[in-house]
């Protein structure tokens, strides 16, 4: 089993959660709940992997908080 890190944002216009896997072309989806976007991402990634293991364009490292005064 392989685990991919996804970035999830909420669209201010639609209120939907939008998720994507950094560096993984085509690995993006949306949903009304976090569970739904996770399920949708799972389905998209599974479909993309049917074409073989992807060559990732970048490596997800993490997130950081940046304090600005």
N, CA, C, O and CB atoms as a CASP TS submission, in Angstrom:
PFRMAT TS
TARGET T0000
AUTHOR 0000-0000-0000
METHOD Language model
MODEL 1
PARENT N/A
ATOM      1  N   UNK     1       0.850  -1.181   0.000  1.00  0.00           N
ATOM      2  CA  UNK     1       0.000   0.000   0.000  1.00  0.00           C
ATOM      3  C   UNK     1       0.893   1.241   0.000  1.00  0.00           C
ATOM      4  O   UNK     1       1.845   1.342   0.774  1.00  0.00           O
ATOM      5  CB  UNK     1      -0.965   0.000   1.229  1.00  0.00           C
ATOM      6  N   UNK     2       0.569   2.159  -0.867  1.00  0.00           N
ATOM      7  CA  UNK     2       1.306   3.421  -0.958  1.00  0.00           C
ATOM      8  C   UNK     2       0.400   4.534  -0.434  1.00  0.00           C
ATOM      9  O   UNK     2      -0.810   4.520  -0.660  1.00  0.00           O
ATOM     10  CB  UNK     2       1.769   3.712  -2.436  1.00  0.00           C
ATOM     11  N   UNK     3       0.992   5.488   0.259  1.00  0.00           N
ATOM     12  CA  UNK     3       0.232   6.618   0.809  1.00  0.00           C
ATOM     13  C   UNK     3       0.707   7.896   0.134  1.00  0.00           C
ATOM     14  O   UNK     3       1.906   8.164   0.059  1.00  0.00           O
ATOM     15  CB  UNK     3       0.399   6.716   2.365  1.00  0.00           C
ATOM     16  N   UNK     4      -0.242   8.678  -0.355  1.00  0.00           N
ATOM     17  CA  UNK     4       0.052   9.960  -0.983  1.00  0.00           C
ATOM     18  C   UNK     4      -0.483  11.077  -0.098  1.00  0.00           C
ATOM     19  O   UNK     4      -1.570  10.953   0.468  1.00  0.00           O
ATOM     20  CB  UNK     4      -0.562  10.040  -2.410  1.00  0.00           C
ATOM     21  N   UNK     5       0.263  12.154   0.024  1.00  0.00           N
ATOM     22  CA  UNK     5      -0.170  13.320   0.789  1.00  0.00           C
ATOM     23  C   UNK     5      -0.966  14.245  -0.121  1.00  0.00           C
ATOM     24  O   UNK     5      -0.535  14.562  -1.229  1.00  0.00           O
ATOM     25  CB  UNK     5       1.043  14.066   1.407  1.00  0.00           C
ATOM     26  N   UNK     6      -2.122  14.671   0.354  1.00  0.00           N
ATOM     27  CA  UNK     6      -2.973  15.565  -0.428  1.00  0.00           C
ATOM     28  C   UNK     6      -3.109  16.902   0.287  1.00  0.00           C
ATOM     29  O   UNK     6      -3.117  16.968   1.516  1.00  0.00           O
ATOM     30  CB  UNK     6      -4.366  14.934  -0.667  1.00  0.00           C
ATOM     31  N   UNK     7      -3.214  17.950  -0.493  1.00  0.00           N
ATOM     32  CA  UNK     7      -3.485  19.292   0.018  1.00  0.00           C
ATOM     33  C   UNK     7      -4.981  19.528  -0.176  1.00  0.00           C
ATOM     34  O   UNK     7      -5.512  19.319  -1.267  1.00  0.00           O
ATOM     35  CB  UNK     7      -2.609  20.402  -0.720  1.00  0.00           C
ATOM     36  N   UNK     8      -5.656  19.963   0.885  1.00  0.00           N
ATOM     37  CA  UNK     8      -7.093  20.200   0.825  1.00  0.00           C
ATOM     38  C   UNK     8      -7.358  21.668   1.132  1.00  0.00           C
ATOM     39  O   UNK     8      -6.847  22.217   2.109  1.00  0.00           O
ATOM     40  CB  UNK     8      -7.861  19.275   1.818  1.00  0.00           C
ATOM     41  N   UNK     9      -8.159  22.287   0.288  1.00  0.00           N
ATOM     42  CA  UNK     9      -8.564  23.681   0.481  1.00  0.00           C
ATOM     43  C   UNK     9     -10.086  23.745   0.356  1.00  0.00           C
ATOM     44  O   UNK     9     -10.708  22.840  -0.200  1.00  0.00           O
ATOM     45  CB  UNK     9      -7.864  24.638  -0.563  1.00  0.00           C
ATOM     46  N   UNK    10     -10.678  24.812   0.874  1.00  0.00           N
ATOM     47  CA  UNK    10     -12.106  25.016   0.679  1.00  0.00           C
ATOM     48  C   UNK    10     -12.303  26.174  -0.294  1.00  0.00           C
ATOM     49  O   UNK    10     -11.765  27.263  -0.097  1.00  0.00           O
ATOM     50  CB  UNK    10     -12.827  25.292   2.034  1.00  0.00           C
ATOM     51  N   UNK    11     -13.075  25.927  -1.336  1.00  0.00           N
ATOM     52  CA  UNK    11     -13.348  26.938  -2.344  1.00  0.00           C
ATOM     53  C   UNK    11     -14.327  27.971  -1.772  1.00  0.00           C
ATOM     54  O   UNK    11     -15.423  27.602  -1.351  1.00  0.00           O
ATOM     55  CB  UNK    11     -13.918  26.288  -3.637  1.00  0.00           C
ATOM     56  N   UNK    12     -13.953  29.259  -1.749  1.00  0.00           N
ATOM     57  CA  UNK    12     -14.848  30.265  -1.172  1.00  0.00           C
ATOM     58  C   UNK    12     -16.113  30.497  -1.999  1.00  0.00           C
ATOM     59  O   UNK    12     -17.127  30.930  -1.452  1.00  0.00           O
ATOM     60  CB  UNK    12     -14.110  31.568  -1.017  1.00  0.00           C
ATOM     61  N   UNK    13     -16.075  30.219  -3.301  1.00  0.00           N
ATOM     62  CA  UNK    13     -17.254  30.421  -4.137  1.00  0.00           C
ATOM     63  C   UNK    13     -18.288  29.302  -3.973  1.00  0.00           C
ATOM     64  O   UNK    13     -19.488  29.568  -3.916  1.00  0.00           O
ATOM     65  CB  UNK    13     -16.839  30.526  -5.591  1.00  0.00           C
ATOM     66  N   UNK    14     -17.818  28.047  -3.897  1.00  0.00           N
ATOM     67  CA  UNK    14     -18.739  26.907  -3.855  1.00  0.00           C
ATOM     68  C   UNK    14     -18.885  26.290  -2.475  1.00  0.00           C
ATOM     69  O   UNK    14     -19.869  25.602  -2.201  1.00  0.00           O
ATOM     70  CB  UNK    14     -18.281  25.856  -4.811  1.00  0.00           C
ATOM     71  N   UNK    15     -17.905  26.532  -1.596  1.00  0.00           N
ATOM     72  CA  UNK    15     -17.908  25.894  -0.282  1.00  0.00           C
ATOM     73  C   UNK    15     -17.423  24.452  -0.322  1.00  0.00           C
ATOM     74  O   UNK    15     -17.378  23.784   0.711  1.00  0.00           O
ATOM     75  CB  UNK    15     -19.291  25.939   0.304  1.00  0.00           C
ATOM     76  N   UNK    16     -17.058  23.966  -1.507  1.00  0.00           N
ATOM     77  CA  UNK    16     -16.589  22.583  -1.629  1.00  0.00           C
ATOM     78  C   UNK    16     -15.135  22.458  -1.188  1.00  0.00           C
ATOM     79  O   UNK    16     -14.358  23.408  -1.290  1.00  0.00           O
ATOM     80  CB  UNK    16     -16.745  22.088  -3.075  1.00  0.00           C
ATOM     81  N   UNK    17     -14.781  21.280  -0.699  1.00  0.00           N
ATOM     82  CA  UNK    17     -13.391  20.967  -0.417  1.00  0.00           C
ATOM     83  C   UNK    17     -12.747  20.526  -1.727  1.00  0.00           C
ATOM     84  O   UNK    17     -13.312  19.714  -2.460  1.00  0.00           O
ATOM     85  CB  UNK    17     -13.261  19.859   0.692  1.00  0.00           C
ATOM     86  N   UNK    18     -11.574  21.059  -2.018  1.00  0.00           N
ATOM     87  CA  UNK    18     -10.840  20.730  -3.237  1.00  0.00           C
ATOM     88  C   UNK    18      -9.496  20.152  -2.805  1.00  0.00           C
ATOM     89  O   UNK    18      -8.772  20.763  -2.019  1.00  0.00           O
ATOM     90  CB  UNK    18     -10.657  21.995  -4.174  1.00  0.00           C
ATOM     91  N   UNK    19      -9.173  18.984  -3.320  1.00  0.00           N
ATOM     92  CA  UNK    19      -7.931  18.336  -2.932  1.00  0.00           C
ATOM     93  C   UNK    19      -7.089  17.972  -4.129  1.00  0.00           C
ATOM     94  O   UNK    19      -7.608  17.664  -5.203  1.00  0.00           O
ATOM     95  CB  UNK    19      -8.215  17.107  -2.119  1.00  0.00           C
ATOM     96  N   UNK    20      -5.774  18.010  -3.934  1.00  0.00           N
ATOM     97  CA  UNK    20      -4.852  17.585  -4.988  1.00  0.00           C
ATOM     98  C   UNK    20      -3.608  17.000  -4.346  1.00  0.00           C
ATOM     99  O   UNK    20      -3.253  17.332  -3.215  1.00  0.00           O
ATOM    100  CB  UNK    20      -4.483  18.768  -5.928  1.00  0.00           C
ATOM    101  N   UNK    21      -2.955  16.122  -5.095  1.00  0.00           N
ATOM    102  CA  UNK    21      -1.703  15.525  -4.650  1.00  0.00           C
ATOM    103  C   UNK    21      -0.587  16.279  -5.356  1.00  0.00           C
ATOM    104  O   UNK    21      -0.461  16.188  -6.577  1.00  0.00           O
ATOM    105  CB  UNK    21      -1.645  13.974  -4.954  1.00  0.00           C
ATOM    106  N   UNK    22       0.232  17.028  -4.605  1.00  0.00           N
ATOM    107  CA  UNK    22       1.307  17.804  -5.234  1.00  0.00           C
ATOM    108  C   UNK    22       2.237  16.924  -6.066  1.00  0.00           C
ATOM    109  O   UNK    22       2.701  15.874  -5.621  1.00  0.00           O
ATOM    110  CB  UNK    22       2.112  18.539  -4.170  1.00  0.00           C
ATOM    111  N   UNK    23       2.489  17.385  -7.279  1.00  0.00           N
ATOM    112  CA  UNK    23       3.422  16.687  -8.143  1.00  0.00           C
ATOM    113  C   UNK    23       2.862  15.498  -8.894  1.00  0.00           C
ATOM    114  O   UNK    23       3.567  14.904  -9.708  1.00  0.00           O
ATOM    115  CB  UNK    23       4.549  16.243  -7.355  1.00  0.00           C
ATOM    116  N   UNK    24       1.594  15.127  -8.641  1.00  0.00           N
ATOM    117  CA  UNK    24       0.982  13.958  -9.270  1.00  0.00           C
ATOM    118  C   UNK    24      -0.027  14.470 -10.292  1.00  0.00           C
ATOM    119  O   UNK    24      -1.154  14.805  -9.928  1.00  0.00           O
ATOM    120  CB  UNK    24       0.297  13.012  -8.204  1.00  0.00           C
ATOM    121  N   UNK    25       0.360  14.536 -11.569  1.00  0.00           N
ATOM    122  CA  UNK    25      -0.518  15.100 -12.589  1.00  0.00           C
ATOM    123  C   UNK    25      -1.874  14.388 -12.642  1.00  0.00           C
ATOM    124  O   UNK    25      -1.938  13.161 -12.715  1.00  0.00           O
ATOM    125  CB  UNK    25       0.156  15.026 -13.949  1.00  0.00           C
ATOM    126  N   UNK    26      -2.938  15.163 -12.604  1.00  0.00           N
ATOM    127  CA  UNK    26      -4.292  14.625 -12.693  1.00  0.00           C
ATOM    128  C   UNK    26      -4.896  14.181 -11.384  1.00  0.00           C
ATOM    129  O   UNK    26      -6.085  13.864 -11.335  1.00  0.00           O
ATOM    130  CB  UNK    26      -4.301  13.495 -13.612  1.00  0.00           C
ATOM    131  N   UNK    27      -4.115  14.148 -10.321  1.00  0.00           N
ATOM    132  CA  UNK    27      -4.621  13.676  -9.029  1.00  0.00           C
ATOM    133  C   UNK    27      -5.261  14.835  -8.258  1.00  0.00           C
ATOM    134  O   UNK    27      -4.653  15.428  -7.367  1.00  0.00           O
ATOM    135  CB  UNK    27      -3.479  13.034  -8.194  1.00  0.00           C
ATOM    136  N   UNK    28      -6.497  15.131  -8.629  1.00  0.00           N
ATOM    137  CA  UNK    28      -7.241  16.190  -7.953  1.00  0.00           C
ATOM    138  C   UNK    28      -8.719  15.849  -7.992  1.00  0.00           C
ATOM    139  O   UNK    28      -9.184  15.163  -8.901  1.00  0.00           O
ATOM    140  CB  UNK    28      -6.975  17.576  -8.609  1.00  0.00           C
ATOM    141  N   UNK    29      -9.458  16.335  -6.992  1.00  0.00           N
ATOM    142  CA  UNK    29     -10.893  16.087  -6.932  1.00  0.00           C
ATOM    143  C   UNK    29     -11.510  17.064  -5.949  1.00  0.00           C
ATOM    144  O   UNK    29     -10.820  17.915  -5.388  1.00  0.00           O
ATOM    145  CB  UNK    29     -11.198  14.617  -6.524  1.00  0.00           C
ATOM    146  N   UNK    30     -12.819  16.936  -5.742  1.00  0.00           N
ATOM    147  CA  UNK    30     -13.517  17.799  -4.799  1.00  0.00           C
ATOM    148  C   UNK    30     -14.621  17.012  -4.118  1.00  0.00           C
ATOM    149  O   UNK    30     -14.954  15.903  -4.535  1.00  0.00           O
ATOM    150  CB  UNK    30     -14.092  19.045  -5.506  1.00  0.00           C
ATOM    151  N   UNK    31     -15.188  17.594  -3.064  1.00  0.00           N
ATOM    152  CA  UNK    31     -16.292  16.966  -2.362  1.00  0.00           C
ATOM    153  C   UNK    31     -16.918  17.920  -1.370  1.00  0.00           C
ATOM    154  O   UNK    31     -16.322  18.932  -1.002  1.00  0.00           O
ATOM    155  CB  UNK    31     -15.828  15.712  -1.658  1.00  0.00           C
ATOM    156  N   UNK    32     -18.125  17.590  -0.937  1.00  0.00           N
ATOM    157  CA  UNK    32     -18.834  18.438   0.018  1.00  0.00           C
ATOM    158  C   UNK    32     -18.315  18.274   1.437  1.00  0.00           C
ATOM    159  O   UNK    32     -18.481  19.172   2.263  1.00  0.00           O
ATOM    160  CB  UNK    32     -20.310  18.132  -0.018  1.00  0.00           C
ATOM    161  N   UNK    33     -17.682  17.129   1.734  1.00  0.00           N
ATOM    162  CA  UNK    33     -17.113  16.867   3.061  1.00  0.00           C
ATOM    163  C   UNK    33     -15.674  16.401   2.897  1.00  0.00           C
ATOM    164  O   UNK    33     -15.250  16.037   1.800  1.00  0.00           O
ATOM    165  CB  UNK    33     -17.955  15.804   3.839  1.00  0.00           C
ATOM    166  N   UNK    34     -14.924  16.413   4.002  1.00  0.00           N
ATOM    167  CA  UNK    34     -13.550  15.898   3.948  1.00  0.00           C
ATOM    168  C   UNK    34     -13.535  14.416   3.605  1.00  0.00           C
ATOM    169  O   UNK    34     -12.666  13.959   2.863  1.00  0.00           O
ATOM    170  CB  UNK    34     -12.833  16.132   5.286  1.00  0.00           C
ATOM    171  N   UNK    35     -14.489  13.664   4.138  1.00  0.00           N
ATOM    172  CA  UNK    35     -14.566  12.238   3.811  1.00  0.00           C
ATOM    173  C   UNK    35     -14.834  12.027   2.324  1.00  0.00           C
ATOM    174  O   UNK    35     -14.255  11.137   1.701  1.00  0.00           O
ATOM    175  CB  UNK    35     -15.659  11.559   4.642  1.00  0.00           C
ATOM    176  N   UNK    36     -15.723  12.859   1.758  1.00  0.00           N
ATOM    177  CA  UNK    36     -16.052  12.718   0.340  1.00  0.00           C
ATOM    178  C   UNK    36     -14.855  13.053  -0.549  1.00  0.00           C
ATOM    179  O   UNK    36     -14.579  12.335  -1.510  1.00  0.00           O
ATOM    180  CB  UNK    36     -17.236  13.616  -0.020  1.00  0.00           C
ATOM    181  N   UNK    37     -14.143  14.137  -0.234  1.00  0.00           N
ATOM    182  CA  UNK    37     -12.981  14.482  -1.065  1.00  0.00           C
ATOM    183  C   UNK    37     -11.900  13.409  -0.929  1.00  0.00           C
ATOM    184  O   UNK    37     -11.208  13.108  -1.901  1.00  0.00           O
ATOM    185  CB  UNK    37     -12.414  15.874  -0.666  1.00  0.00           C
ATOM    186  N   UNK    38     -11.747  12.830   0.260  1.00  0.00           N
ATOM    187  CA  UNK    38     -10.776  11.748   0.446  1.00  0.00           C
ATOM    188  C   UNK    38     -11.163  10.537  -0.391  1.00  0.00           C
ATOM    189  O   UNK    38     -10.316   9.948  -1.063  1.00  0.00           O
ATOM    190  CB  UNK    38     -10.674  11.356   1.933  1.00  0.00           C
ATOM    191  N   UNK    39     -12.427  10.167  -0.355  1.00  0.00           N
ATOM    192  CA  UNK    39     -12.918   9.028  -1.149  1.00  0.00           C
ATOM    193  C   UNK    39     -12.726   9.298  -2.641  1.00  0.00           C
ATOM    194  O   UNK    39     -12.290   8.419  -3.384  1.00  0.00           O
ATOM    195  CB  UNK    39     -14.415   8.751  -0.844  1.00  0.00           C
ATOM    196  N   UNK    40     -13.053  10.514  -3.074  1.00  0.00           N
ATOM    197  CA  UNK    40     -12.914  10.867  -4.487  1.00  0.00           C
ATOM    198  C   UNK    40     -11.451  10.857  -4.923  1.00  0.00           C
ATOM    199  O   UNK    40     -11.131  10.394  -6.018  1.00  0.00           O
ATOM    200  CB  UNK    40     -13.528  12.242  -4.751  1.00  0.00           C
ATOM    201  N   UNK    41     -10.561  11.369  -4.064  1.00  0.00           N
ATOM    202  CA  UNK    41      -9.135  11.327  -4.383  1.00  0.00           C
ATOM    203  C   UNK    41      -8.642   9.885  -4.490  1.00  0.00           C
ATOM    204  O   UNK    41      -7.854   9.552  -5.375  1.00  0.00           O
ATOM    205  CB  UNK    41      -8.325  12.086  -3.320  1.00  0.00           C
ATOM    206  N   UNK    42      -9.113   9.041  -3.584  1.00  0.00           N
ATOM    207  CA  UNK    42      -8.750   7.618  -3.624  1.00  0.00           C
ATOM    208  C   UNK    42      -9.132   7.022  -4.970  1.00  0.00           C
ATOM    209  O   UNK    42      -8.332   6.325  -5.595  1.00  0.00           O
ATOM    210  CB  UNK    42      -9.441   6.838  -2.476  1.00  0.00           C
ATOM    211  N   UNK    43     -10.356   7.296  -5.418  1.00  0.00           N
ATOM    212  CA  UNK    43     -10.819   6.755  -6.693  1.00  0.00           C
ATOM    213  C   UNK    43      -9.987   7.279  -7.861  1.00  0.00           C
ATOM    214  O   UNK    43      -9.633   6.515  -8.759  1.00  0.00           O
ATOM    215  CB  UNK    43     -12.289   7.098  -6.908  1.00  0.00           C
ATOM    216  N   UNK    44      -9.673   8.574  -7.856  1.00  0.00           N
ATOM    217  CA  UNK    44      -8.887   9.170  -8.941  1.00  0.00           C
ATOM    218  C   UNK    44      -7.478   8.581  -8.965  1.00  0.00           C
ATOM    219  O   UNK    44      -6.973   8.223 -10.028  1.00  0.00           O
ATOM    220  CB  UNK    44      -8.823  10.709  -8.785  1.00  0.00           C
ATOM    221  N   UNK    45      -6.850   8.481  -7.808  1.00  0.00           N
ATOM    222  CA  UNK    45      -5.491   7.936  -7.744  1.00  0.00           C
ATOM    223  C   UNK    45      -5.480   6.481  -8.204  1.00  0.00           C
ATOM    224  O   UNK    45      -4.593   6.071  -8.952  1.00  0.00           O
ATOM    225  CB  UNK    45      -4.924   8.049  -6.309  1.00  0.00           C
ATOM    226  N   UNK    46      -6.461   5.703  -7.761  1.00  0.00           N
ATOM    227  CA  UNK    46      -6.556   4.305  -8.189  1.00  0.00           C
ATOM    228  C   UNK    46      -6.656   4.217  -9.704  1.00  0.00           C
ATOM    229  O   UNK    46      -5.991   3.390 -10.327  1.00  0.00           O
ATOM    230  CB  UNK    46      -7.769   3.618  -7.536  1.00  0.00           C
ATOM    231  N   UNK    47      -7.488   5.071 -10.300  1.00  0.00           N
ATOM    232  CA  UNK    47      -7.654   5.088 -11.749  1.00  0.00           C
ATOM    233  C   UNK    47      -6.338   5.473 -12.448  1.00  0.00           C
ATOM    234  O   UNK    47      -5.943   4.844 -13.430  1.00  0.00           O
ATOM    235  CB  UNK    47      -8.778   6.068 -12.144  1.00  0.00           C
ATOM    236  N   UNK    48      -5.667   6.514 -11.930  1.00  0.00           N
ATOM    237  CA  UNK    48      -4.411   6.960 -12.535  1.00  0.00           C
ATOM    238  C   UNK    48      -3.325   5.883 -12.435  1.00  0.00           C
ATOM    239  O   UNK    48      -2.505   5.749 -13.343  1.00  0.00           O
ATOM    240  CB  UNK    48      -3.931   8.251 -11.862  1.00  0.00           C
ATOM    241  N   UNK    49      -3.313   5.121 -11.345  1.00  0.00           N
ATOM    242  CA  UNK    49      -2.300   4.089 -11.160  1.00  0.00           C
ATOM    243  C   UNK    49      -2.494   2.898 -12.097  1.00  0.00           C
ATOM    244  O   UNK    49      -1.584   2.085 -12.264  1.00  0.00           O
ATOM    245  CB  UNK    49      -2.312   3.614  -9.729  1.00  0.00           C
ATOM    246  N   UNK    50      -3.681   2.791 -12.712  1.00  0.00           N
ATOM    247  CA  UNK    50      -3.908   1.717 -13.683  1.00  0.00           C
ATOM    248  C   UNK    50      -2.976   1.868 -14.888  1.00  0.00           C
ATOM    249  O   UNK    50      -2.677   0.894 -15.579  1.00  0.00           O
ATOM    250  CB  UNK    50      -5.381   1.712 -14.146  1.00  0.00           C
ATOM    251  N   UNK    51      -2.521   3.099 -15.130  1.00  0.00           N
ATOM    252  CA  UNK    51      -1.580   3.360 -16.227  1.00  0.00           C
ATOM    253  C   UNK    51      -0.135   3.164 -15.801  1.00  0.00           C
ATOM    254  O   UNK    51       0.777   3.388 -16.598  1.00  0.00           O
ATOM    255  CB  UNK    51      -1.767   4.770 -16.753  1.00  0.00           C
ATOM    256  N   UNK    52       0.091   2.752 -14.562  1.00  0.00           N
ATOM    257  CA  UNK    52       1.439   2.533 -14.054  1.00  0.00           C
ATOM    258  C   UNK    52       1.807   3.555 -12.998  1.00  0.00           C
ATOM    259  O   UNK    52       1.100   4.542 -12.793  1.00  0.00           O
ATOM    260  CB  UNK    52       2.443   2.577 -15.188  1.00  0.00           C
ATOM    261  N   UNK    53       2.907   3.309 -12.340  1.00  0.00           N
ATOM    262  CA  UNK    53       3.399   4.193 -11.282  1.00  0.00           C
ATOM    263  C   UNK    53       3.779   5.546 -11.887  1.00  0.00           C
ATOM    264  O   UNK    53       4.500   5.596 -12.884  1.00  0.00           O
ATOM    265  CB  UNK    53       4.617   3.557 -10.546  1.00  0.00           C
ATOM    266  N   UNK    54       3.298   6.646 -11.290  1.00  0.00           N
ATOM    267  CA  UNK    54       3.586   7.961 -11.873  1.00  0.00           C
ATOM    268  C   UNK    54       5.016   8.411 -11.600  1.00  0.00           C
ATOM    269  O   UNK    54       5.651   7.992 -10.632  1.00  0.00           O
ATOM    270  CB  UNK    54       2.615   8.995 -11.330  1.00  0.00           C
ATOM    271  N   UNK    55       5.498   9.271 -12.479  1.00  0.00           N
ATOM    272  CA  UNK    55       6.744   9.976 -12.223  1.00  0.00           C
ATOM    273  C   UNK    55       6.317  11.305 -11.616  1.00  0.00           C
ATOM    274  O   UNK    55       5.813  12.185 -12.314  1.00  0.00           O
ATOM    275  CB  UNK    55       7.631  10.162 -13.545  1.00  0.00           C
ATOM    276  N   UNK    56       6.523  11.441 -10.311  1.00  0.00           N
ATOM    277  CA  UNK    56       6.074  12.643  -9.623  1.00  0.00           C
ATOM    278  C   UNK    56       6.909  13.847 -10.054  1.00  0.00           C
ATOM    279  O   UNK    56       8.132  13.774 -10.165  1.00  0.00           O
ATOM    280  CB  UNK    56       6.152  12.452  -8.102  1.00  0.00           C
ATOM    281  N   UNK    57       6.213  14.948 -10.290  1.00  0.00           N
ATOM    282  CA  UNK    57       6.881  16.174 -10.740  1.00  0.00           C
ATOM    283  C   UNK    57       7.517  16.943  -9.594  1.00  0.00           C
ATOM    284  O   UNK    57       8.379  17.793  -9.818  1.00  0.00           O
ATOM    285  CB  UNK    57       5.896  17.067 -11.461  1.00  0.00           C
ATOM    286  N   UNK    58       7.101  16.653  -8.373  1.00  0.00           N
ATOM    287  CA  UNK    58       7.686  17.275  -7.185  1.00  0.00           C
ATOM    288  C   UNK    58       7.412  16.370  -5.997  1.00  0.00           C
ATOM    289  O   UNK    58       6.640  15.417  -6.100  1.00  0.00           O
ATOM    290  CB  UNK    58       7.108  18.712  -6.945  1.00  0.00           C
ATOM    291  N   UNK    59       8.036  16.664  -4.883  1.00  0.00           N
ATOM    292  CA  UNK    59       7.870  15.879  -3.653  1.00  0.00           C
ATOM    293  C   UNK    59       7.210  16.752  -2.597  1.00  0.00           C
ATOM    294  O   UNK    59       7.702  17.836  -2.283  1.00  0.00           O
ATOM    295  CB  UNK    59       9.242  15.333  -3.139  1.00  0.00           C
ATOM    296  N   UNK    60       6.080  16.272  -2.043  1.00  0.00           N
ATOM    297  CA  UNK    60       5.423  16.996  -0.965  1.00  0.00           C
ATOM    298  C   UNK    60       6.282  16.912   0.283  1.00  0.00           C
ATOM    299  O   UNK    60       6.666  15.822   0.709  1.00  0.00           O
ATOM    300  CB  UNK    60       4.005  16.435  -0.697  1.00  0.00           C
ATOM    301  N   UNK    61       6.582  18.059   0.867  1.00  0.00           N
ATOM    302  CA  UNK    61       7.440  18.115   2.053  1.00  0.00           C
ATOM    303  C   UNK    61       6.610  18.382   3.299  1.00  0.00           C
ATOM    304  O   UNK    61       6.835  17.754   4.334  1.00  0.00           O
ATOM    305  CB  UNK    61       8.520  19.199   1.892  1.00  0.00           C
ATOM    306  N   UNK    62       5.670  19.287   3.222  1.00  0.00           N
ATOM    307  CA  UNK    62       4.841  19.596   4.380  1.00  0.00           C
ATOM    308  C   UNK    62       4.320  21.014   4.307  1.00  0.00           C
ATOM    309  O   UNK    62       4.429  21.688   3.282  1.00  0.00           O
ATOM    310  CB  UNK    62       5.622  19.390   5.668  1.00  0.00           C
ATOM    311  N   UNK    63       3.759  21.447   5.405  1.00  0.00           N
ATOM    312  CA  UNK    63       3.254  22.824   5.499  1.00  0.00           C
ATOM    313  C   UNK    63       3.942  23.510   6.662  1.00  0.00           C
ATOM    314  O   UNK    63       4.400  22.861   7.603  1.00  0.00           O
ATOM    315  CB  UNK    63       1.698  22.857   5.678  1.00  0.00           C
ATOM    316  N   UNK    64       4.009  24.816   6.586  1.00  0.00           N
ATOM    317  CA  UNK    64       4.598  25.602   7.660  1.00  0.00           C
ATOM    318  C   UNK    64       3.718  26.818   7.914  1.00  0.00           C
ATOM    319  O   UNK    64       3.091  27.352   6.999  1.00  0.00           O
ATOM    320  CB  UNK    64       6.053  26.030   7.311  1.00  0.00           C
ATOM    321  N   UNK    65       3.682  27.242   9.164  1.00  0.00           N
ATOM    322  CA  UNK    65       3.011  28.481   9.509  1.00  0.00           C
ATOM    323  C   UNK    65       4.033  29.610   9.404  1.00  0.00           C
ATOM    324  O   UNK    65       5.170  29.481   9.857  1.00  0.00           O
ATOM    325  CB  UNK    65       2.379  28.410  10.941  1.00  0.00           C
ATOM    326  N   UNK    66       3.614  30.700   8.809  1.00  0.00           N
ATOM    327  CA  UNK    66       4.496  31.862   8.655  1.00  0.00           C
ATOM    328  C   UNK    66       3.834  33.040   9.364  1.00  0.00           C
ATOM    329  O   UNK    66       2.761  33.490   8.960  1.00  0.00           O
ATOM    330  CB  UNK    66       4.768  32.190   7.130  1.00  0.00           C
ATOM    331  N   UNK    67       4.472  33.535  10.415  1.00  0.00           N
ATOM    332  CA  UNK    67       3.936  34.655  11.183  1.00  0.00           C
ATOM    333  C   UNK    67       4.372  35.981  10.564  1.00  0.00           C
ATOM    334  O   UNK    67       5.555  36.202  10.307  1.00  0.00           O
ATOM    335  CB  UNK    67       4.392  34.574  12.652  1.00  0.00           C
ATOM    336  N   UNK    68       3.407  36.846  10.334  1.00  0.00           N
ATOM    337  CA  UNK    68       3.692  38.157   9.762  1.00  0.00           C
ATOM    338  C   UNK    68       3.077  39.202  10.665  1.00  0.00           C
ATOM    339  O   UNK    68       1.884  39.156  10.965  1.00  0.00           O
ATOM    340  CB  UNK    68       3.148  38.282   8.307  1.00  0.00           C
ATOM    341  N   UNK    69       3.910  40.158  11.104  1.00  0.00           N
ATOM    342  CA  UNK    69       3.413  41.190  12.025  1.00  0.00           C
ATOM    343  C   UNK    69       2.785  42.336  11.275  1.00  0.00           C
ATOM    344  O   UNK    69       2.315  43.293  11.890  1.00  0.00           O
ATOM    345  CB  UNK    69       4.536  41.711  12.907  1.00  0.00           C
TER
END
